[in-house]
């Protein structure tokens, strides 16, 4: 009998959404984020969200990130 993989259950698909809300705990922000499965994504790029007024768009996939309090 196979056991479920707890690490896989905590990941979210990369590029599954077009907009994400992130907090200061997620900084430094990268796309894809550490909690995203990476097998079907682009290379990791760090995004300067704090310097962009709390909003930034990934140049690779177009995902948008909003910094919330």
Secondary structure as UniProt FT lines:
FT   HELIX           6..9
FT   STRAND          12..13
FT   TURN            14..15
FT   STRAND          19..22
FT   HELIX           24..26
FT   STRAND          29..31
FT   TURN            34..35
FT   STRAND          36..37
FT   TURN            39..40
FT   STRAND          45..47
FT   HELIX           50..52
FT   TURN            53..54
FT   STRAND          55..57
FT   TURN            59..61
FT   STRAND          64..67
//
